[in-house]
Amino acid sequence: TPQIVWLRRDLRLSDHPAFFAAAEAGPVVPVYVLDDNAAGEHAYGGASRWWLHHSLQSLASQLGAHHSRIILRRGDAVEQLADISRELGGTPVHALRHYEPWWRKAQGALAQQVDLVLHDGNYLLPAGAVTTGSGSPYKIYTPFSKAVMEQMPPRDALPEPEHISHPHSWPKSDDLADWGLLPTTPDWAGGLQDFWQVGEAAAQDRLAEFEDDVAAYDEARNMPSIDGSSQLSPHLHFGEISPAQIWHALKGRRGAGWNTYAKELIWRDYAQNVICQFPAYATQSYRDGYGDRLWRNPNSDQQAAQDLHAWQRGQTGYPIVDAGMRQLWQTGWMHNRVRMITASFLVKHLLIDWTQGEKWFWDTLVDADYGSNGVNWQWTAGTGVDSNMFVRIMAPLSQSEKFGAARYIREFVPELAHLGDDDIHDPPAGMRPADYPDKIIGHKEARERALAAYREMKDG
Ligand code: FAD
């Protein structure tokens, strides 16, 4: 009997336990359903839709080489899969387990209607697999990370199935071009097109390039001016490569880099463990009492709305913040250190709710991920399960100097490209070009305002 493989954020053929199991059992019918309702506000944003289009196209051509194809459907994922399964005579559905609240719900509902076989493989370990001594899931990153380091199995990643046989007849499929995932006018995706190669082969190439760089990762990853990190995040988000493939390719490489890199990969698993425990984590502060009692609300406060807009467009007058926000807009990606700086700037300097930043990142990042985005925003805002960090306010100008961001600023803020290394982080008044904005708020003033607002909130 044919076997359906339900593909979601796992658009690859190698190290895909669900695909592998299906291919062993019979002719394979790969299905992708674009379900914009299930995720509600977290339906894919613009940058993710661009990536998805290219990733599906790439997977379709890989499958074509096996004389196979991918069936595209739009609508309610559970209904579509149940229909296809019925049409093929009650075939089983294989899928990798995903942890977004809407996917957990869909997995539960689909299992009521078809023979659903869930496999693990998009994370180092299944969420909930490592537990504390008392058997409960970890809430805090550091002990979680130690446990994963100890328990990560030495398994070899699965190869691409050698033979993928196909059914006698194919269920009907949409045409990818009709889904309108790519921008029309204005076409803002030119920068993404220049910056990224999408698909499984590109992800493997990226990993191969990074193999030599991992040794220097420990220090290089913090420097926005050099490509010191792997830039594998969108490939990982869309599952074009598995974290186990990366783990086994890099493990044991010399230098401190591997250890630090492994811990970053574990942050990705940690985020899934958090959203399993607290499904609304990407939309609501975990700690009580924040929200409008602390932050200015751009929906009711016009100045806050203008400040939010300046942040989104990279017009705050802080070069490192503006470079980061413009890198995000142009390429769909932002350096991790600069994500921390820009996020802290929104939440503390501009005193705007982190959920506004989460939404903007959701729409503009090619690696936008419900768990990782929510966990990192709450970490920055100090509203999450970890220790409260609100009062630790990052100083963007000294961060910019400390991590040598001059070249990075020149690349993304061309108005400042003529300035030397000493002046570019904080151009003195006489050296600010007319087309570059003044600082939206002074650092000292912003710091004092944030701390005062926080004290007021705490004092009730
Ligand atoms: P590398 O440094 O090469 O790390 C390797 C991989 O580890 C990454 O590809 C990523 O999958 C994972 N990783 C690294 N750091 C983290 C982290 N802090 N949390 C979770 N996973 C991590 N990452 C996302 O994948 N999606 C998001 O939506 C996202 N939103 C973020 C929002 C904020 C406010 C901040 C501060 C960070 C966010 N991150 C997010 C985490 C991190 O910035 C990116 O994963 C990283 O910059 C991706 O670049 P890279 O692949 O070169 O990372």
Residues whose N, C-alpha, C, O or C-beta is under 5 A from the ligand:
A	BS01	FAD	S229 S230 Q231 L232 S233 L236 E264 L265 W267 R268 M334 H335 N336 R339 M340 A343 D367 A368 D369 S372 N373 N376 W377
